[in-house]
Amino acid sequence: MKPYLDKGIYKELKDESKFRSVKVSFDSIEWCNQADIDPEFLYEKSVEYAVQ
């Protein structure tokens, strides 16, 4: 998220308490300030995470 925290509604997420308010909403994620991310964008920007 770091590259997006200087843009629009995402600026509010610099406040850690707001950032930590994230929750799963349908097939995406959403914060308490109604900011959300398009699920296709999440998929395109995702990286593989190896469980150890």
Order of alpha helices (4+ residues) and beta strands (2+ residues): alpha-beta-beta-alpha
